[in-house]
Amino acid sequence: MENNRPELTKEQLVKAMKCANADELMALAKSEGYDLTKEQAQAFLDEFVDRELDDALLNKIAGGCLTAAENGVCYAVGGCAWHL
């Protein structure tokens, strides 16, 4: 399945992560030319809530050795040395 969503810039992502709620994110998205439903906005924000990490995962993140292959996500905004 092809992904037709436009790529977000680093600046757009940083702004989006600062939104306090779905309504704020929807307004930001609209100002940037994107249409988001409230459910989509909330799902995006839910990705950044505080989460409990087990000790093994925390050690990998703190030591800088967690790879996208292990977790499916690179937490560094704009990528990291392992994925450039």
C-alpha positions in Angstrom: 0.0 0.0 0.0 1.4 3.4 -1.0 1.7 6.1 1.6 0.4 9.3 0.1 1.0 11.5 3.2 3.4 14.4 2.7 6.6 14.3 4.7 6.7 16.5 7.8 9.7 18.8 8.3 11.7 18.7 11.5 10.3 22.1 12.4 6.7 21.0 11.9 7.2 17.9 14.0 8.7 20.0 16.8 5.7 22.4 16.7 3.3 19.4 16.7 5.0 17.8 19.7 4.5 21.0 21.7 0.7 21.0 21.2 -1.2 20.5 24.5 -4.3 18.8 23.1 -5.9 17.6 19.9 -7.7 20.9 19.1 -4.4 22.7 19.3 -2.8 20.2 17.0 -5.7 20.4 14.5 -5.4 24.2 14.4 -1.6 23.9 13.8 -2.1 21.3 11.1 -4.7 23.4 9.3 -2.3 26.4 9.4 0.3 24.2 7.7 -2.1 23.0 5.1 -3.0 19.6 6.6 -6.4 18.3 7.5 -6.6 16.1 10.6 -9.5 14.6 12.3 -9.7 14.9 16.1 -9.0 11.1 16.3 -5.9 11.4 14.1 -4.6 14.4 16.2 -5.2 12.5 19.4 -3.5 9.4 18.1 -0.4 11.5 17.2 -0.3 13.0 20.7 -0.7 9.7 22.3 2.5 8.6 20.7 4.4 11.1 22.9 2.8 10.4 26.3 5.1 9.3 29.2 5.6 5.6 29.2 7.2 3.2 31.6 10.3 1.5 30.1 11.7 -1.7 31.3 15.3 -1.6 32.6 16.8 -3.3 29.5 15.1 -0.9 27.1 16.0 2.1 29.3 19.7 1.0 29.3 19.7 0.7 25.5 18.2 4.2 25.1 20.4 5.8 27.7 23.5 4.1 26.2 22.5 5.1 22.7 22.3 1.6 21.4 18.6 1.1 20.6 18.2 0.6 16.9 15.1 1.1 14.8 15.3 -2.7 14.0 14.8 -3.4 17.7 12.0 -0.9 18.4 10.8 0.2 14.9 11.3 3.8 15.8 14.2 6.2 15.8 13.7 8.6 18.7 16.1 11.2 17.4 14.4 14.1 15.6 15.8 14.3 12.2 17.3 10.8 12.4 20.4 9.6 14.2 23.9 8.5 13.2 22.8 4.8 13.0 20.1 5.7 10.4 21.6 8.4 8.2 
